[in-house]
Amino acid sequence: MSIKKKVIIRHVNAETLEPMKDFYNNKSNHDRFAFENGINFYPTVVLMNNYGVALEKKIGIVDLDYYWTGLDQLIDKATNKLKQQINAKL
């Protein structure tokens, strides 16, 4: 099974009711999406699989010097979890 190398980046502004679609193509809005995913602090980075299940989450910035390194590590962890999910035998 091959993994398509595709990433979707979505900026969500929890303070707006701007319309958007969820992972199942249902109508939603930014505020509802943030609420349903426990996003209530800025900035929050959530890495999700194609079903909208959170793989990793980072809240806030403690040290800007290490933020990007930490984000790279978070992406690696999420990627490994995704690979495990894809390779799991049911």
MARVO-635158 format. One line per field, with one value per atom (N, C-alpha, C): atom name; residue in three letters; x, y, z; residue number from 0. Coordinates in nm, 3 decimals. Layout:
// MARVO-635158
atom	c(CA  ...)
type	c(ALA  ...)
u	c(X  ...)
v	c(Y  ...)
w	c(Z  ...)
seq	c(NUM  ...)
//
This chain:
// MARVO-635158
atom	c(N  CA  C  N  CA  C  N  CA  C  N  CA  C  N  CA  C  N  CA  C  N  CA  C  N  CA  C  N  CA  C  N  CA  C  N  CA  C  N  CA  C  N  CA  C  N  CA  C  N  CA  C  N  CA  C  N  CA  C  N  CA  C  N  CA  C  N  CA  C  N  CA  C  N  CA  C  N  CA  C  N  CA  C  N  CA  C  N  CA  C  N  CA  C  N  CA  C  N  CA  C  N  CA  C  N  CA  C  N  CA  C  N  CA  C  N  CA  C  N  CA  C  N  CA  C  N  CA  C  N  CA  C  N  CA  C  N  CA  C  N  CA  C  N  CA  C  N  CA  C  N  CA  C  N  CA  C  N  CA  C  N  CA  C  N  CA  C  N  CA  C  N  CA  C  N  CA  C  N  CA  C  N  CA  C  N  CA  C  N  CA  C  N  CA  C  N  CA  C  N  CA  C  N  CA  C  N  CA  C  N  CA  C  N  CA  C  N  CA  C  N  CA  C  N  CA  C  N  CA  C  N  CA  C  N  CA  C  N  CA  C  N  CA  C  N  CA  C  N  CA  C  N  CA  C  N  CA  C  N  CA  C  N  CA  C  N  CA  C  N  CA  C  N  CA  C  N  CA  C  N  CA  C  N  CA  C  N  CA  C  N  CA  C  N  CA  C  N  CA  C  N  CA  C  N  CA  C  N  CA  C  N  CA  C)
type	c(MET  MET  MET  SER  SER  SER  ILE  ILE  ILE  LYS  LYS  LYS  LYS  LYS  LYS  LYS  LYS  LYS  VAL  VAL  VAL  ILE  ILE  ILE  ILE  ILE  ILE  ARG  ARG  ARG  HIS  HIS  HIS  VAL  VAL  VAL  ASN  ASN  ASN  ALA  ALA  ALA  GLU  GLU  GLU  THR  THR  THR  LEU  LEU  LEU  GLU  GLU  GLU  PRO  PRO  PRO  MET  MET  MET  LYS  LYS  LYS  ASP  ASP  ASP  PHE  PHE  PHE  TYR  TYR  TYR  ASN  ASN  ASN  ASN  ASN  ASN  LYS  LYS  LYS  SER  SER  SER  ASN  ASN  ASN  HIS  HIS  HIS  ASP  ASP  ASP  ARG  ARG  ARG  PHE  PHE  PHE  ALA  ALA  ALA  PHE  PHE  PHE  GLU  GLU  GLU  ASN  ASN  ASN  GLY  GLY  GLY  ILE  ILE  ILE  ASN  ASN  ASN  PHE  PHE  PHE  TYR  TYR  TYR  PRO  PRO  PRO  THR  THR  THR  VAL  VAL  VAL  VAL  VAL  VAL  LEU  LEU  LEU  MET  MET  MET  ASN  ASN  ASN  ASN  ASN  ASN  TYR  TYR  TYR  GLY  GLY  GLY  VAL  VAL  VAL  ALA  ALA  ALA  LEU  LEU  LEU  GLU  GLU  GLU  LYS  LYS  LYS  LYS  LYS  LYS  ILE  ILE  ILE  GLY  GLY  GLY  ILE  ILE  ILE  VAL  VAL  VAL  ASP  ASP  ASP  LEU  LEU  LEU  ASP  ASP  ASP  TYR  TYR  TYR  TYR  TYR  TYR  TRP  TRP  TRP  THR  THR  THR  GLY  GLY  GLY  LEU  LEU  LEU  ASP  ASP  ASP  GLN  GLN  GLN  LEU  LEU  LEU  ILE  ILE  ILE  ASP  ASP  ASP  LYS  LYS  LYS  ALA  ALA  ALA  THR  THR  THR  ASN  ASN  ASN  LYS  LYS  LYS  LEU  LEU  LEU  LYS  LYS  LYS  GLN  GLN  GLN  GLN  GLN  GLN  ILE  ILE  ILE  ASN  ASN  ASN  ALA  ALA  ALA  LYS  LYS  LYS  LEU  LEU  LEU)
u	c(0.085  0.000  0.090  0.064  0.144  0.073  0.155  0.102  0.121  0.013  0.023  0.079  0.180  0.243  0.168  0.063  -0.022  -0.055  -0.042  -0.073  -0.171  -0.271  -0.365  -0.347  -0.321  -0.304  -0.425  -0.486  -0.606  -0.591  -0.602  -0.602  -0.745  -0.766  -0.899  -0.897  -0.988  -1.002  -1.125  -1.100  -1.208  -1.302  -1.269  -1.353  -1.450  -1.457  -1.548  -1.647  -1.753  -1.852  -1.839  -1.721  -1.696  -1.722  -1.800  -1.833  -1.711  -1.716  -1.612  -1.674  -1.601  -1.646  -1.560  -1.621  -1.544  -1.481  -1.423  -1.352  -1.445  -1.574  -1.671  -1.751  -1.701  -1.760  -1.895  -1.921  -2.041  -2.019  -2.124  -2.112  -2.084  -1.993  -1.957  -1.912  -1.852  -1.790  -1.666  -1.586  -1.458  -1.479  -1.575  -1.600  -1.640  -1.729  -1.775  -1.661  -1.581  -1.468  -1.371  -1.339  -1.248  -1.306  -1.432  -1.497  -1.497  -1.534  -1.542  -1.406  -1.299  -1.165  -1.085  -1.153  -1.087  -0.980  -1.000  -0.903  -0.955  -0.888  -0.933  -0.819  -0.701  -0.585  -0.509  -0.454  -0.381  -0.232  -0.143  -0.171  -0.180  -0.259  -0.268  -0.249  -0.160  -0.137  -0.188  -0.280  -0.333  -0.306  -0.241  -0.214  -0.314  -0.393  -0.503  -0.488  -0.551  -0.554  -0.668  -0.689  -0.789  -0.933  -0.952  -1.086  -1.109  -1.008  -1.022  -0.986  -0.921  -0.876  -0.739  -0.727  -0.601  -0.492  -0.378  -0.262  -0.166  -0.149  -0.062  -0.119  -0.085  -0.136  -0.030  -0.010  0.083  0.010  0.014  -0.056  0.046  0.037  0.121  0.265  0.338  0.480  0.555  0.636  0.714  0.842  0.911  1.038  1.044  1.040  1.037  1.161  1.275  1.398  1.382  1.301  1.285  1.150  1.068  0.933  0.937  1.017  1.018  1.077  1.177  1.232  1.126  1.055  0.949  0.837  0.807  0.703  0.746  0.873  0.925  0.912  0.943  0.932  0.786  0.696  0.553  0.504  0.549  0.512  0.565  0.688  0.745  0.664  0.624  0.544  0.409  0.345  0.215  0.228  0.334  0.357  0.376  0.450  0.471  0.340  0.257  0.127  0.040  0.044  -0.036  0.009  0.140  0.194  0.152  0.152  0.109  -0.038  -0.120  -0.263  -0.285  -0.209  -0.226  -0.180  -0.075  -0.019  -0.085  -0.176  -0.242  -0.325  -0.318  -0.399  -0.523  -0.637  -0.763  -0.821)
v	c(-0.118  0.000  0.124  0.215  0.337  0.450  0.535  0.652  0.773  0.841  0.963  1.072  1.139  1.244  1.374  1.392  1.508  1.562  1.691  1.757  1.870  1.878  1.989  2.075  2.200  2.294  2.385  2.395  2.478  2.569  2.698  2.795  2.811  2.788  2.800  2.914  3.007  3.120  3.093  3.054  3.013  3.126  3.247  3.361  3.401  3.320  3.355  3.242  3.277  3.179  3.154  3.186  3.167  3.021  2.999  2.861  2.782  2.653  2.561  2.422  2.327  2.187  2.105  2.006  1.920  1.807  1.709  1.601  1.509  1.516  1.434  1.517  1.638  1.730  1.786  1.781  1.840  1.988  2.066  2.208  2.230  2.322  2.358  2.503  2.548  2.681  2.676  2.780  2.782  2.765  2.837  2.830  2.689  2.626  2.491  2.391  2.403  2.312  2.322  2.445  2.465  2.405  2.429  2.377  2.225  2.164  2.018  1.951  2.024  1.968  2.020  2.085  2.131  2.236  2.319  2.424  2.553  2.596  2.718  2.809  2.785  2.868  2.891  3.010  3.047  3.054  3.005  2.917  2.771  2.697  2.552  2.486  2.389  2.311  2.170  2.124  1.988  1.915  1.802  1.718  1.604  1.593  1.496  1.401  1.285  1.195  1.234  1.156  1.193  1.181  1.128  1.120  1.228  1.313  1.419  1.377  1.263  1.217  1.277  1.342  1.408  1.304  1.324  1.239  1.303  1.432  1.508  1.649  1.713  1.848  1.927  2.051  2.141  2.270  2.310  2.430  2.534  2.651  2.763  2.755  2.860  2.869  2.901  2.806  2.828  2.904  2.858  2.918  2.923  3.042  3.057  2.996  2.996  2.938  2.789  2.719  2.575  2.536  2.634  2.605  2.519  2.558  2.487  2.348  2.332  2.199  2.110  2.166  2.092  2.056  2.147  2.120  2.008  2.008  1.899  1.765  1.763  1.639  1.595  1.692  1.661  1.600  1.655  1.602  1.460  1.435  1.301  1.201  1.241  1.153  1.122  1.226  1.207  1.118  1.138  1.057  0.911  0.884  0.747  0.684  0.759  0.707  0.675  0.764  0.742  0.617  0.598  0.479  0.353  0.359  0.243  0.213  0.317  0.297  0.233  0.278  0.225  0.080  0.047  -0.089  -0.185  -0.138  -0.225  -0.331  -0.451  -0.561  -0.574  -0.562  -0.569  -0.709)
w	c(0.000  0.000  0.000  -0.089  -0.095  -0.020  0.037  0.110  0.020  -0.009  -0.088  0.002  -0.047  0.033  0.008  0.088  0.072  0.210  0.224  0.350  0.322  0.404  0.393  0.517  0.496  0.607  0.609  0.725  0.738  0.857  0.835  0.943  0.991  1.120  1.179  1.278  1.260  1.352  1.439  1.563  1.653  1.689  1.653  1.689  1.578  1.473  1.363  1.337  1.272  1.227  1.077  1.024  0.882  0.844  0.737  0.699  0.653  0.677  0.630  0.623  0.567  0.561  0.656  0.722  0.810  0.729  0.797  0.730  0.651  0.679  0.606  0.507  0.479  0.383  0.429  0.560  0.617  0.643  0.634  0.662  0.810  0.835  0.972  0.969  1.078  1.079  1.167  1.161  1.233  1.384  1.440  1.584  1.626  1.554  1.588  1.576  1.468  1.449  1.565  1.606  1.719  1.847  1.873  1.994  1.996  1.884  1.877  1.891  1.862  1.869  1.988  2.082  2.204  2.183  2.082  2.052  2.114  2.219  2.286  2.328  2.272  2.303  2.175  2.161  2.039  2.069  1.988  1.873  1.917  1.847  1.866  1.731  1.727  1.605  1.633  1.550  1.563  1.432  1.442  1.325  1.329  1.223  1.220  1.102  1.116  1.002  0.909  0.805  0.705  0.755  0.877  0.936  1.041  1.063  1.161  1.302  1.317  1.449  1.477  1.592  1.628  1.650  1.584  1.603  1.702  1.693  1.783  1.797  1.910  1.936  2.011  1.970  2.037  2.067  2.194  2.236  2.280  2.219  2.260  2.212  2.243  2.210  2.338  2.383  2.504  2.471  2.368  2.329  2.177  2.121  1.976  1.910  1.979  1.922  1.893  1.971  1.954  1.895  1.861  1.812  1.685  1.588  1.460  1.474  1.560  1.585  1.650  1.747  1.813  1.717  1.625  1.526  1.432  1.392  1.308  1.381  1.509  1.588  1.598  1.615  1.622  1.491  1.380  1.248  1.232  1.276  1.268  1.351  1.472  1.558  1.494  1.440  1.375  1.252  1.176  1.056  1.093  1.200  1.244  1.291  1.362  1.405  1.285  1.185  1.065  0.991  0.981  0.916  0.991  1.125  1.205  1.180  1.170  1.144  1.008  0.910  0.774  0.765  0.839  0.833  0.931  1.013  1.111  1.041  1.092  1.037  1.123  1.060  1.134  1.129)
seq	c(0  0  0  1  1  1  2  2  2  3  3  3  4  4  4  5  5  5  6  6  6  7  7  7  8  8  8  9  9  9  10  10  10  11  11  11  12  12  12  13  13  13  14  14  14  15  15  15  16  16  16  17  17  17  18  18  18  19  19  19  20  20  20  21  21  21  22  22  22  23  23  23  24  24  24  25  25  25  26  26  26  27  27  27  28  28  28  29  29  29  30  30  30  31  31  31  32  32  32  33  33  33  34  34  34  35  35  35  36  36  36  37  37  37  38  38  38  39  39  39  40  40  40  41  41  41  42  42  42  43  43  43  44  44  44  45  45  45  46  46  46  47  47  47  48  48  48  49  49  49  50  50  50  51  51  51  52  52  52  53  53  53  54  54  54  55  55  55  56  56  56  57  57  57  58  58  58  59  59  59  60  60  60  61  61  61  62  62  62  63  63  63  64  64  64  65  65  65  66  66  66  67  67  67  68  68  68  69  69  69  70  70  70  71  71  71  72  72  72  73  73  73  74  74  74  75  75  75  76  76  76  77  77  77  78  78  78  79  79  79  80  80  80  81  81  81  82  82  82  83  83  83  84  84  84  85  85  85  86  86  86  87  87  87  88  88  88  89  89  89)
//
